[in-house]
């Protein structure tokens, strides 16, 4: 869609008419373009204390994080 020109007429034109025409044009263009929301993607490795791991995993899941693996690590336990 291309908007090439516009004209204002004393009888028919008003600010509201131009706003509605612009909103309609943008709506139609977005429907045809089928835009997608791109979210940031990053790989993160975390090493939380054992008692914090459950809270951390649930927080990441709540924020739509994908947990790929949970591996037991070597810890110095005293």
mmCIF file of the N, C-alpha and C atoms, coordinates in Angstrom:
data_MODEL
# 
_entry.id   MODEL 
# 
loop_
_atom_site.group_PDB 
_atom_site.id 
_atom_site.type_symbol 
_atom_site.label_atom_id 
_atom_site.label_alt_id 
_atom_site.label_comp_id 
_atom_site.label_asym_id 
_atom_site.label_entity_id 
_atom_site.label_seq_id 
_atom_site.pdbx_PDB_ins_code 
_atom_site.Cartn_x 
_atom_site.Cartn_y 
_atom_site.Cartn_z 
_atom_site.occupancy 
_atom_site.B_iso_or_equiv 
_atom_site.pdbx_formal_charge 
_atom_site.auth_seq_id 
_atom_site.auth_comp_id 
_atom_site.auth_asym_id 
_atom_site.auth_atom_id 
_atom_site.pdbx_PDB_model_num 
ATOM 1   N N  . UNK A 1 1  ? 0.845   -1.172  0.000  1.00 0.00 ? 1  UNK A N  1 
ATOM 2   C CA . UNK A 1 1  ? 0.000   0.000   0.000  1.00 0.00 ? 1  UNK A CA 1 
ATOM 3   C C  . UNK A 1 1  ? 0.889   1.232   0.000  1.00 0.00 ? 1  UNK A C  1 
ATOM 4   N N  . UNK A 1 2  ? 0.543   2.160   -0.821 1.00 0.00 ? 2  UNK A N  1 
ATOM 5   C CA . UNK A 1 2  ? 1.287   3.406   -0.906 1.00 0.00 ? 2  UNK A CA 1 
ATOM 6   C C  . UNK A 1 2  ? 0.311   4.564   -0.745 1.00 0.00 ? 2  UNK A C  1 
ATOM 7   N N  . UNK A 1 3  ? 0.682   5.519   0.078  1.00 0.00 ? 3  UNK A N  1 
ATOM 8   C CA . UNK A 1 3  ? -0.102  6.748   0.189  1.00 0.00 ? 3  UNK A CA 1 
ATOM 9   C C  . UNK A 1 3  ? 0.682   7.806   -0.562 1.00 0.00 ? 3  UNK A C  1 
ATOM 10  N N  . UNK A 1 4  ? 0.117   8.268   -1.636 1.00 0.00 ? 4  UNK A N  1 
ATOM 11  C CA . UNK A 1 4  ? 0.839   9.187   -2.497 1.00 0.00 ? 4  UNK A CA 1 
ATOM 12  C C  . UNK A 1 4  ? 0.503   10.646  -2.250 1.00 0.00 ? 4  UNK A C  1 
ATOM 13  N N  . UNK A 1 5  ? -0.729  10.897  -1.840 1.00 0.00 ? 5  UNK A N  1 
ATOM 14  C CA . UNK A 1 5  ? -1.125  12.287  -1.731 1.00 0.00 ? 5  UNK A CA 1 
ATOM 15  C C  . UNK A 1 5  ? -2.341  12.393  -0.828 1.00 0.00 ? 5  UNK A C  1 
ATOM 16  N N  . UNK A 1 6  ? -2.580  13.554  -0.337 1.00 0.00 ? 6  UNK A N  1 
ATOM 17  C CA . UNK A 1 6  ? -3.768  13.810  0.461  1.00 0.00 ? 6  UNK A CA 1 
ATOM 18  C C  . UNK A 1 6  ? -4.231  15.236  0.214  1.00 0.00 ? 6  UNK A C  1 
ATOM 19  N N  . UNK A 1 7  ? -5.500  15.439  0.367  1.00 0.00 ? 7  UNK A N  1 
ATOM 20  C CA . UNK A 1 7  ? -6.035  16.781  0.141  1.00 0.00 ? 7  UNK A CA 1 
ATOM 21  C C  . UNK A 1 7  ? -7.078  17.073  1.206  1.00 0.00 ? 7  UNK A C  1 
ATOM 22  N N  . UNK A 1 8  ? -7.189  18.309  1.549  1.00 0.00 ? 8  UNK A N  1 
ATOM 23  C CA . UNK A 1 8  ? -8.166  18.736  2.547  1.00 0.00 ? 8  UNK A CA 1 
ATOM 24  C C  . UNK A 1 8  ? -9.238  19.577  1.863  1.00 0.00 ? 8  UNK A C  1 
ATOM 25  N N  . UNK A 1 9  ? -10.474 19.278  2.203  1.00 0.00 ? 9  UNK A N  1 
ATOM 26  C CA . UNK A 1 9  ? -11.601 20.032  1.662  1.00 0.00 ? 9  UNK A CA 1 
ATOM 27  C C  . UNK A 1 9  ? -12.374 20.618  2.835  1.00 0.00 ? 9  UNK A C  1 
ATOM 28  N N  . UNK A 1 10 ? -12.812 21.839  2.696  1.00 0.00 ? 10 UNK A N  1 
ATOM 29  C CA . UNK A 1 10 ? -13.483 22.550  3.782  1.00 0.00 ? 10 UNK A CA 1 
ATOM 30  C C  . UNK A 1 10 ? -14.719 21.804  4.274  1.00 0.00 ? 10 UNK A C  1 
ATOM 31  N N  . UNK A 1 11 ? -15.494 21.203  3.370  1.00 0.00 ? 11 UNK A N  1 
ATOM 32  C CA . UNK A 1 11 ? -16.723 20.517  3.775  1.00 0.00 ? 11 UNK A CA 1 
ATOM 33  C C  . UNK A 1 11 ? -16.451 19.179  4.452  1.00 0.00 ? 11 UNK A C  1 
ATOM 34  N N  . UNK A 1 12 ? -15.593 18.352  3.840  1.00 0.00 ? 12 UNK A N  1 
ATOM 35  C CA . UNK A 1 12 ? -15.439 16.962  4.257  1.00 0.00 ? 12 UNK A CA 1 
ATOM 36  C C  . UNK A 1 12 ? -14.288 16.712  5.230  1.00 0.00 ? 12 UNK A C  1 
ATOM 37  N N  . UNK A 1 13 ? -13.299 17.559  5.227  1.00 0.00 ? 13 UNK A N  1 
ATOM 38  C CA . UNK A 1 13 ? -12.072 17.262  5.958  1.00 0.00 ? 13 UNK A CA 1 
ATOM 39  C C  . UNK A 1 13 ? -12.128 17.799  7.378  1.00 0.00 ? 13 UNK A C  1 
ATOM 40  N N  . UNK A 1 14 ? -11.623 16.981  8.268  1.00 0.00 ? 14 UNK A N  1 
ATOM 41  C CA . UNK A 1 14 ? -11.461 17.407  9.653  1.00 0.00 ? 14 UNK A CA 1 
ATOM 42  C C  . UNK A 1 14 ? -10.271 16.638  10.227 1.00 0.00 ? 14 UNK A C  1 
ATOM 43  N N  . UNK A 1 15 ? -9.802  17.087  11.344 1.00 0.00 ? 15 UNK A N  1 
ATOM 44  C CA . UNK A 1 15 ? -8.688  16.389  11.986 1.00 0.00 ? 15 UNK A CA 1 
ATOM 45  C C  . UNK A 1 15 ? -9.080  14.950  12.292 1.00 0.00 ? 15 UNK A C  1 
ATOM 46  N N  . UNK A 1 16 ? -10.307 14.741  12.761 1.00 0.00 ? 16 UNK A N  1 
ATOM 47  C CA . UNK A 1 16 ? -10.778 13.388  13.085 1.00 0.00 ? 16 UNK A CA 1 
ATOM 48  C C  . UNK A 1 16 ? -10.790 12.498  11.841 1.00 0.00 ? 16 UNK A C  1 
ATOM 49  N N  . UNK A 1 17 ? -11.216 13.044  10.700 1.00 0.00 ? 17 UNK A N  1 
ATOM 50  C CA . UNK A 1 17 ? -11.252 12.263  9.470  1.00 0.00 ? 17 UNK A CA 1 
ATOM 51  C C  . UNK A 1 17 ? -9.848  11.805  9.076  1.00 0.00 ? 17 UNK A C  1 
ATOM 52  N N  . UNK A 1 18 ? -8.857  12.678  9.205  1.00 0.00 ? 18 UNK A N  1 
ATOM 53  C CA . UNK A 1 18 ? -7.479  12.295  8.871  1.00 0.00 ? 18 UNK A CA 1 
ATOM 54  C C  . UNK A 1 18 ? -6.937  11.271  9.869  1.00 0.00 ? 18 UNK A C  1 
ATOM 55  N N  . UNK A 1 19 ? -7.266  11.434  11.138 1.00 0.00 ? 19 UNK A N  1 
ATOM 56  C CA . UNK A 1 19 ? -6.814  10.457  12.149 1.00 0.00 ? 19 UNK A CA 1 
ATOM 57  C C  . UNK A 1 19 ? -7.413  9.079   11.873 1.00 0.00 ? 19 UNK A C  1 
ATOM 58  N N  . UNK A 1 20 ? -8.707  9.040   11.563 1.00 0.00 ? 20 UNK A N  1 
ATOM 59  C CA . UNK A 1 20 ? -9.360  7.761   11.282 1.00 0.00 ? 20 UNK A CA 1 
ATOM 60  C C  . UNK A 1 20 ? -8.793  7.115   10.015 1.00 0.00 ? 20 UNK A C  1 
ATOM 61  N N  . UNK A 1 21 ? -8.528  7.919   8.996  1.00 0.00 ? 21 UNK A N  1 
ATOM 62  C CA . UNK A 1 21 ? -7.956  7.386   7.760  1.00 0.00 ? 21 UNK A CA 1 
ATOM 63  C C  . UNK A 1 21 ? -6.550  6.826   8.017  1.00 0.00 ? 21 UNK A C  1 
ATOM 64  N N  . UNK A 1 22 ? -5.759  7.539   8.785  1.00 0.00 ? 22 UNK A N  1 
ATOM 65  C CA . UNK A 1 22 ? -4.402  7.072   9.094  1.00 0.00 ? 22 UNK A CA 1 
ATOM 66  C C  . UNK A 1 22 ? -4.446  5.789   9.916  1.00 0.00 ? 22 UNK A C  1 
ATOM 67  N N  . UNK A 1 23 ? -5.329  5.737   10.921 1.00 0.00 ? 23 UNK A N  1 
ATOM 68  C CA . UNK A 1 23 ? -5.446  4.535   11.753 1.00 0.00 ? 23 UNK A CA 1 
ATOM 69  C C  . UNK A 1 23 ? -5.881  3.340   10.916 1.00 0.00 ? 23 UNK A C  1 
ATOM 70  N N  . UNK A 1 24 ? -6.800  3.552   10.008 1.00 0.00 ? 24 UNK A N  1 
ATOM 71  C CA . UNK A 1 24 ? -7.260  2.479   9.134  1.00 0.00 ? 24 UNK A CA 1 
ATOM 72  C C  . UNK A 1 24 ? -6.135  1.991   8.223  1.00 0.00 ? 24 UNK A C  1 
ATOM 73  N N  . UNK A 1 25 ? -5.360  2.899   7.681  1.00 0.00 ? 25 UNK A N  1 
ATOM 74  C CA . UNK A 1 25 ? -4.255  2.534   6.799  1.00 0.00 ? 25 UNK A CA 1 
ATOM 75  C C  . UNK A 1 25 ? -3.189  1.749   7.556  1.00 0.00 ? 25 UNK A C  1 
ATOM 76  N N  . UNK A 1 26 ? -2.853  2.174   8.756  1.00 0.00 ? 26 UNK A N  1 
ATOM 77  C CA . UNK A 1 26 ? -1.851  1.466   9.562  1.00 0.00 ? 26 UNK A CA 1 
ATOM 78  C C  . UNK A 1 26 ? -2.364  0.079   9.933  1.00 0.00 ? 26 UNK A C  1 
ATOM 79  N N  . UNK A 1 27 ? -3.611  -0.021  10.331 1.00 0.00 ? 27 UNK A N  1 
ATOM 80  C CA . UNK A 1 27 ? -4.203  -1.313  10.688 1.00 0.00 ? 27 UNK A CA 1 
ATOM 81  C C  . UNK A 1 27 ? -4.144  -2.285  9.511  1.00 0.00 ? 27 UNK A C  1 
ATOM 82  N N  . UNK A 1 28 ? -4.518  -1.802  8.332  1.00 0.00 ? 28 UNK A N  1 
ATOM 83  C CA . UNK A 1 28 ? -4.503  -2.641  7.141  1.00 0.00 ? 28 UNK A CA 1 
ATOM 84  C C  . UNK A 1 28 ? -3.073  -3.069  6.786  1.00 0.00 ? 28 UNK A C  1 
ATOM 85  N N  . UNK A 1 29 ? -2.137  -2.143  6.888  1.00 0.00 ? 29 UNK A N  1 
ATOM 86  C CA . UNK A 1 29 ? -0.740  -2.463  6.573  1.00 0.00 ? 29 UNK A CA 1 
ATOM 87  C C  . UNK A 1 29 ? -0.185  -3.500  7.541  1.00 0.00 ? 29 UNK A C  1 
ATOM 88  N N  . UNK A 1 30 ? -0.504  -3.387  8.826  1.00 0.00 ? 30 UNK A N  1 
ATOM 89  C CA . UNK A 1 30 ? -0.023  -4.359  9.811  1.00 0.00 ? 30 UNK A CA 1 
ATOM 90  C C  . UNK A 1 30 ? -0.631  -5.736  9.584  1.00 0.00 ? 30 UNK A C  1 
ATOM 91  N N  . UNK A 1 31 ? -1.892  -5.790  9.200  1.00 0.00 ? 31 UNK A N  1 
ATOM 92  C CA . UNK A 1 31 ? -2.520  -7.077  8.929  1.00 0.00 ? 31 UNK A CA 1 
ATOM 93  C C  . UNK A 1 31 ? -1.863  -7.756  7.735  1.00 0.00 ? 31 UNK A C  1 
ATOM 94  N N  . UNK A 1 32 ? -1.513  -6.994  6.728  1.00 0.00 ? 32 UNK A N  1 
ATOM 95  C CA . UNK A 1 32 ? -0.881  -7.567  5.548  1.00 0.00 ? 32 UNK A CA 1 
ATOM 96  C C  . UNK A 1 32 ? 0.574   -7.966  5.826  1.00 0.00 ? 32 UNK A C  1 
ATOM 97  N N  . UNK A 1 33 ? 1.254   -7.213  6.672  1.00 0.00 ? 33 UNK A N  1 
ATOM 98  C CA . UNK A 1 33 ? 2.668   -7.475  6.951  1.00 0.00 ? 33 UNK A CA 1 
ATOM 99  C C  . UNK A 1 33 ? 2.866   -8.667  7.886  1.00 0.00 ? 33 UNK A C  1 
ATOM 100 N N  . UNK A 1 34 ? 1.863   -8.987  8.706  1.00 0.00 ? 34 UNK A N  1 
ATOM 101 C CA . UNK A 1 34 ? 1.945   -10.068 9.688  1.00 0.00 ? 34 UNK A CA 1 
ATOM 102 C C  . UNK A 1 34 ? 3.213   -9.944  10.548 1.00 0.00 ? 34 UNK A C  1 
ATOM 103 N N  . UNK A 1 35 ? 3.329   -8.861  11.292 1.00 0.00 ? 35 UNK A N  1 
ATOM 104 C CA . UNK A 1 35 ? 4.541   -8.655  12.095 1.00 0.00 ? 35 UNK A CA 1 
ATOM 105 C C  . UNK A 1 35 ? 4.639   -9.680  13.230 1.00 0.00 ? 35 UNK A C  1 
ATOM 106 N N  . UNK A 1 36 ? 5.854   -9.914  13.690 1.00 0.00 ? 36 UNK A N  1 
ATOM 107 C CA . UNK A 1 36 ? 6.102   -10.816 14.808 1.00 0.00 ? 36 UNK A CA 1 
ATOM 108 C C  . UNK A 1 36 ? 6.901   -10.073 15.862 1.00 0.00 ? 36 UNK A C  1 
ATOM 109 N N  . UNK A 1 37 ? 6.533   -10.296 17.101 1.00 0.00 ? 37 UNK A N  1 
ATOM 110 C CA . UNK A 1 37 ? 7.267   -9.710  18.210 1.00 0.00 ? 37 UNK A CA 1 
ATOM 111 C C  . UNK A 1 37 ? 8.499   -10.558 18.453 1.00 0.00 ? 37 UNK A C  1 
ATOM 112 N N  . UNK A 1 38 ? 9.665   -9.962  18.338 1.00 0.00 ? 38 UNK A N  1 
ATOM 113 C CA . UNK A 1 38 ? 10.912  -10.671 18.581 1.00 0.00 ? 38 UNK A CA 1 
ATOM 114 C C  . UNK A 1 38 ? 11.386  -10.355 19.990 1.00 0.00 ? 38 UNK A C  1 
ATOM 115 N N  . UNK A 1 39 ? 11.659  -11.397 20.736 1.00 0.00 ? 39 UNK A N  1 
ATOM 116 C CA . UNK A 1 39 ? 12.112  -11.209 22.102 1.00 0.00 ? 39 UNK A CA 1 
ATOM 117 C C  . UNK A 1 39 ? 13.597  -11.509 22.182 1.00 0.00 ? 39 UNK A C  1 
ATOM 118 N N  . UNK A 1 40 ? 14.298  -10.900 23.122 1.00 0.00 ? 40 UNK A N  1 
ATOM 119 C CA . UNK A 1 40 ? 15.720  -11.178 23.250 1.00 0.00 ? 40 UNK A CA 1 
ATOM 120 C C  . UNK A 1 40 ? 15.952  -12.647 23.632 1.00 0.00 ? 40 UNK A C  1 
ATOM 121 N N  . UNK A 1 41 ? 16.942  -13.244 23.022 1.00 0.00 ? 41 UNK A N  1 
ATOM 122 C CA . UNK A 1 41 ? 17.302  -14.620 23.317 1.00 0.00 ? 41 UNK A CA 1 
ATOM 123 C C  . UNK A 1 41 ? 18.749  -14.625 23.781 1.00 0.00 ? 41 UNK A C  1 
ATOM 124 N N  . UNK A 1 42 ? 18.995  -15.288 24.890 1.00 0.00 ? 42 UNK A N  1 
ATOM 125 C CA . UNK A 1 42 ? 20.362  -15.380 25.387 1.00 0.00 ? 42 UNK A CA 1 
ATOM 126 C C  . UNK A 1 42 ? 20.557  -16.707 26.100 1.00 0.00 ? 42 UNK A C  1 
ATOM 127 N N  . UNK A 1 43 ? 21.763  -17.158 26.112 1.00 0.00 ? 43 UNK A N  1 
ATOM 128 C CA . UNK A 1 43 ? 22.116  -18.382 26.826 1.00 0.00 ? 43 UNK A CA 1 
ATOM 129 C C  . UNK A 1 43 ? 22.754  -17.958 28.134 1.00 0.00 ? 43 UNK A C  1 
ATOM 130 N N  . UNK A 1 44 ? 22.259  -18.529 29.223 1.00 0.00 ? 44 UNK A N  1 
ATOM 131 C CA . UNK A 1 44 ? 22.738  -18.160 30.548 1.00 0.00 ? 44 UNK A CA 1 
ATOM 132 C C  . UNK A 1 44 ? 23.055  -19.427 31.332 1.00 0.00 ? 44 UNK A C  1 
ATOM 133 N N  . UNK A 1 45 ? 24.196  -19.432 31.976 1.00 0.00 ? 45 UNK A N  1 
ATOM 134 C CA . UNK A 1 45 ? 24.536  -20.521 32.887 1.00 0.00 ? 45 UNK A CA 1 
ATOM 135 C C  . UNK A 1 45 ? 24.581  -19.939 34.286 1.00 0.00 ? 45 UNK A C  1 
ATOM 136 N N  . UNK A 1 46 ? 23.875  -20.584 35.201 1.00 0.00 ? 46 UNK A N  1 
ATOM 137 C CA . UNK A 1 46 ? 23.796  -20.103 36.577 1.00 0.00 ? 46 UNK A CA 1 
ATOM 138 C C  . UNK A 1 46 ? 24.270  -21.181 37.531 1.00 0.00 ? 46 UNK A C  1 
ATOM 139 N N  . UNK A 1 47 ? 24.826  -20.767 38.640 1.00 0.00 ? 47 UNK A N  1 
ATOM 140 C CA . UNK A 1 47 ? 25.284  -21.697 39.672 1.00 0.00 ? 47 UNK A CA 1 
ATOM 141 C C  . UNK A 1 47 ? 24.786  -21.199 41.027 1.00 0.00 ? 47 UNK A C  1 
ATOM 142 N N  . UNK A 1 48 ? 23.480  -21.350 41.279 1.00 0.00 ? 48 UNK A N  1 
ATOM 143 C CA . UNK A 1 48 ? 22.934  -20.837 42.541 1.00 0.00 ? 48 UNK A CA 1 
ATOM 144 C C  . UNK A 1 48 ? 23.203  -21.802 43.689 1.00 0.00 ? 48 UNK A C  1 
ATOM 145 N N  . UNK A 1 49 ? 23.162  -21.310 44.916 1.00 0.00 ? 49 UNK A N  1 
ATOM 146 C CA . UNK A 1 49 ? 23.224  -22.219 46.060 1.00 0.00 ? 49 UNK A CA 1 
ATOM 147 C C  . UNK A 1 49 ? 22.041  -23.186 45.997 1.00 0.00 ? 49 UNK A C  1 
ATOM 148 N N  . UNK A 1 50 ? 22.208  -24.390 46.501 1.00 0.00 ? 50 UNK A N  1 
ATOM 149 C CA . UNK A 1 50 ? 21.195  -25.432 46.403 1.00 0.00 ? 50 UNK A CA 1 
ATOM 150 C C  . UNK A 1 50 ? 19.824  -25.022 46.898 1.00 0.00 ? 50 UNK A C  1 
ATOM 151 N N  . UNK A 1 51 ? 19.755  -24.281 47.996 1.00 0.00 ? 51 UNK A N  1 
ATOM 152 C CA . UNK A 1 51 ? 18.454  -23.904 48.546 1.00 0.00 ? 51 UNK A CA 1 
ATOM 153 C C  . UNK A 1 51 ? 17.775  -22.788 47.746 1.00 0.00 ? 51 UNK A C  1 
ATOM 154 N N  . UNK A 1 52 ? 18.503  -22.152 46.844 1.00 0.00 ? 52 UNK A N  1 
ATOM 155 C CA . UNK A 1 52 ? 17.937  -21.081 46.008 1.00 0.00 ? 52 UNK A CA 1 
ATOM 156 C C  . UNK A 1 52 ? 17.530  -21.582 44.623 1.00 0.00 ? 52 UNK A C  1 
ATOM 157 N N  . UNK A 1 53 ? 17.912  -22.789 44.259 1.00 0.00 ? 53 UNK A N  1 
ATOM 158 C CA . UNK A 1 53 ? 17.726  -23.275 42.897 1.00 0.00 ? 53 UNK A CA 1 
ATOM 159 C C  . UNK A 1 53 ? 16.250  -23.343 42.501 1.00 0.00 ? 53 UNK A C  1 
ATOM 160 N N  . UNK A 1 54 ? 15.405  -23.833 43.364 1.00 0.00 ? 54 UNK A N  1 
ATOM 161 C CA . UNK A 1 54 ? 13.980  -23.937 43.046 1.00 0.00 ? 54 UNK A CA 1 
ATOM 162 C C  . UNK A 1 54 ? 13.351  -22.587 42.780 1.00 0.00 ? 54 UNK A C  1 
ATOM 163 N N  . UNK A 1 55 ? 13.670  -21.599 43.622 1.00 0.00 ? 55 UNK A N  1 
ATOM 164 C CA . UNK A 1 55 ? 13.137  -20.251 43.424 1.00 0.00 ? 55 UNK A CA 1 
ATOM 165 C C  . UNK A 1 55 ? 13.629  -19.655 42.105 1.00 0.00 ? 55 UNK A C  1 
ATOM 166 N N  . UNK A 1 56 ? 14.897  -19.886 41.800 1.00 0.00 ? 56 UNK A N  1 
ATOM 167 C CA . UNK A 1 56 ? 15.467  -19.357 40.571 1.00 0.00 ? 56 UNK A CA 1 
ATOM 168 C C  . UNK A 1 56 ? 14.802  -19.979 39.345 1.00 0.00 ? 56 UNK A C  1 
ATOM 169 N N  . UNK A 1 57 ? 14.627  -21.298 39.356 1.00 0.00 ? 57 UNK A N  1 
ATOM 170 C CA . UNK A 1 57 ? 13.996  -21.972 38.228 1.00 0.00 ? 57 UNK A CA 1 
ATOM 171 C C  . UNK A 1 57 ? 12.552  -21.527 38.034 1.00 0.00 ? 57 UNK A C  1 
ATOM 172 N N  . UNK A 1 58 ? 11.810  -21.383 39.117 1.00 0.00 ? 58 UNK A N  1 
ATOM 173 C CA . UNK A 1 58 ? 10.412  -20.946 38.980 1.00 0.00 ? 58 UNK A CA 1 
ATOM 174 C C  . UNK A 1 58 ? 10.335  -19.499 38.487 1.00 0.00 ? 58 UNK A C  1 
ATOM 175 N N  . UNK A 1 59 ? 11.267  -18.665 38.912 1.00 0.00 ? 59 UNK A N  1 
ATOM 176 C CA . UNK A 1 59 ? 11.294  -17.275 38.455 1.00 0.00 ? 59 UNK A CA 1 
ATOM 177 C C  . UNK A 1 59 ? 11.580  -17.218 36.953 1.00 0.00 ? 59 UNK A C  1 
ATOM 178 N N  . UNK A 1 60 ? 12.546  -18.003 36.490 1.00 0.00 ? 60 UNK A N  1 
ATOM 179 C CA . UNK A 1 60 ? 12.861  -18.014 35.065 1.00 0.00 ? 60 UNK A CA 1 
ATOM 180 C C  . UNK A 1 60 ? 11.691  -18.548 34.244 1.00 0.00 ? 60 UNK A C  1 
ATOM 181 N N  . UNK A 1 61 ? 11.029  -19.587 34.734 1.00 0.00 ? 61 UNK A N  1 
ATOM 182 C CA . UNK A 1 61 ? 9.885   -20.164 34.032 1.00 0.00 ? 61 UNK A CA 1 
ATOM 183 C C  . UNK A 1 61 ? 8.736   -19.169 33.958 1.00 0.00 ? 61 UNK A C  1 
ATOM 184 N N  . UNK A 1 62 ? 8.494   -18.459 35.046 1.00 0.00 ? 62 UNK A N  1 
ATOM 185 C CA . UNK A 1 62 ? 7.431   -17.459 35.074 1.00 0.00 ? 62 UNK A CA 1 
ATOM 186 C C  . UNK A 1 62 ? 7.686   -16.361 34.049 1.00 0.00 ? 62 UNK A C  1 
ATOM 187 N N  . UNK A 1 63 ? 8.949   -16.088 33.785 1.00 0.00 ? 63 UNK A N  1 
ATOM 188 C CA . UNK A 1 63 ? 9.312   -15.053 32.811 1.00 0.00 ? 63 UNK A CA 1 
ATOM 189 C C  . UNK A 1 63 ? 9.486   -15.631 31.405 1.00 0.00 ? 63 UNK A C  1 
ATOM 190 N N  . UNK A 1 64 ? 8.913   -16.796 31.173 1.00 0.00 ? 64 UNK A N  1 
ATOM 191 C CA . UNK A 1 64 ? 8.920   -17.476 29.884 1.00 0.00 ? 64 UNK A CA 1 
ATOM 192 C C  . UNK A 1 64 ? 10.295  -17.935 29.461 1.00 0.00 ? 64 UNK A C  1 
ATOM 193 N N  . UNK A 1 65 ? 11.142  -18.245 30.433 1.00 0.00 ? 65 UNK A N  1 
ATOM 194 C CA . UNK A 1 65 ? 12.463  -18.790 30.125 1.00 0.00 ? 65 UNK A CA 1 
ATOM 195 C C  . UNK A 1 65 ? 12.355  -20.275 29.826 1.00 0.00 ? 65 UNK A C  1 
ATOM 196 N N  . UNK A 1 66 ? 13.164  -20.765 28.920 1.00 0.00 ? 66 UNK A N  1 
ATOM 197 C CA . UNK A 1 66 ? 13.212  -22.187 28.607 1.00 0.00 ? 66 UNK A CA 1 
ATOM 198 C C  . UNK A 1 66 ? 14.420  -22.790 29.316 1.00 0.00 ? 66 UNK A C  1 
ATOM 199 N N  . UNK A 1 67 ? 14.169  -23.706 30.222 1.00 0.00 ? 67 UNK A N  1 
ATOM 200 C CA . UNK A 1 67 ? 15.239  -24.385 30.950 1.00 0.00 ? 67 UNK A CA 1 
ATOM 201 C C  . UNK A 1 67 ? 15.658  -25.584 30.109 1.00 0.00 ? 67 UNK A C  1 
ATOM 202 N N  . UNK A 1 68 ? 16.889  -25.571 29.616 1.00 0.00 ? 68 UNK A N  1 
ATOM 203 C CA . UNK A 1 68 ? 17.354  -26.643 28.749 1.00 0.00 ? 68 UNK A CA 1 
ATOM 204 C C  . UNK A 1 68 ? 17.930  -27.808 29.544 1.00 0.00 ? 68 UNK A C  1 
ATOM 205 N N  . UNK A 1 69 ? 18.576  -27.515 30.658 1.00 0.00 ? 69 UNK A N  1 
ATOM 206 C CA . UNK A 1 69 ? 19.177  -28.593 31.451 1.00 0.00 ? 69 UNK A CA 1 
ATOM 207 C C  . UNK A 1 69 ? 19.417  -28.107 32.867 1.00 0.00 ? 69 UNK A C  1 
ATOM 208 N N  . UNK A 1 70 ? 19.305  -29.033 33.782 1.00 0.00 ? 70 UNK A N  1 
ATOM 209 C CA . UNK A 1 70 ? 19.683  -28.791 35.174 1.00 0.00 ? 70 UNK A CA 1 
ATOM 210 C C  . UNK A 1 70 ? 20.672  -29.896 35.515 1.00 0.00 ? 70 UNK A C  1 
ATOM 211 N N  . UNK A 1 71 ? 21.908  -29.503 35.739 1.00 0.00 ? 71 UNK A N  1 
ATOM 212 C CA . UNK A 1 71 ? 22.959  -30.475 35.992 1.00 0.00 ? 71 UNK A CA 1 
ATOM 213 C C  . UNK A 1 71 ? 23.481  -30.317 37.409 1.00 0.00 ? 71 UNK A C  1 
ATOM 214 N N  . UNK A 1 72 ? 23.664  -31.438 38.088 1.00 0.00 ? 72 UNK A N  1 
ATOM 215 C CA . UNK A 1 72 ? 24.263  -31.343 39.427 1.00 0.00 ? 72 UNK A CA 1 
ATOM 216 C C  . UNK A 1 72 ? 25.720  -30.939 39.290 1.00 0.00 ? 72 UNK A C  1 
ATOM 217 N N  . UNK A 1 73 ? 26.126  -30.000 40.083 1.00 0.00 ? 73 UNK A N  1 
ATOM 218 C CA . UNK A 1 73 ? 27.511  -29.536 40.027 1.00 0.00 ? 73 UNK A CA 1 
ATOM 219 C C  . UNK A 1 73 ? 28.289  -30.012 41.250 1.00 0.00 ? 73 UNK A C  1 
ATOM 220 N N  . UNK A 1 74 ? 29.605  -29.903 41.178 1.00 0.00 ? 74 UNK A N  1 
ATOM 221 C CA . UNK A 1 74 ? 30.439  -30.248 42.326 1.00 0.00 ? 74 UNK A CA 1 
ATOM 222 C C  . UNK A 1 74 ? 30.457  -29.058 43.270 1.00 0.00 ? 74 UNK A C  1 
ATOM 223 N N  . UNK A 1 75 ? 30.133  -29.334 44.510 1.00 0.00 ? 75 UNK A N  1 
ATOM 224 C CA . UNK A 1 75 ? 30.106  -28.256 45.515 1.00 0.00 ? 75 UNK A CA 1 
ATOM 225 C C  . UNK A 1 75 ? 30.970  -28.653 46.692 1.00 0.00 ? 75 UNK A C  1 
ATOM 226 N N  . UNK A 1 76 ? 31.590  -27.661 47.249 1.00 0.00 ? 76 UNK A N  1 
ATOM 227 C CA . UNK A 1 76 ? 32.340  -27.882 48.482 1.00 0.00 ? 76 UNK A CA 1 
ATOM 228 C C  . UNK A 1 76 ? 31.383  -27.707 49.640 1.00 0.00 ? 76 UNK A C  1 
ATOM 229 N N  . UNK A 1 77 ? 30.954  -28.797 50.217 1.00 0.00 ? 77 UNK A N  1 
ATOM 230 C CA . UNK A 1 77 ? 30.015  -28.733 51.319 1.00 0.00 ? 77 UNK A CA 1 
ATOM 231 C C  . UNK A 1 77 ? 30.779  -28.918 52.615 1.00 0.00 ? 77 UNK A C  1 
ATOM 232 N N  . UNK A 1 78 ? 30.588  -28.024 53.563 1.00 0.00 ? 78 UNK A N  1 
ATOM 233 C CA . UNK A 1 78 ? 31.280  -28.123 54.866 1.00 0.00 ? 78 UNK A CA 1 
ATOM 234 C C  . UNK A 1 78 ? 30.271  -28.320 55.967 1.00 0.00 ? 78 UNK A C  1 
# 
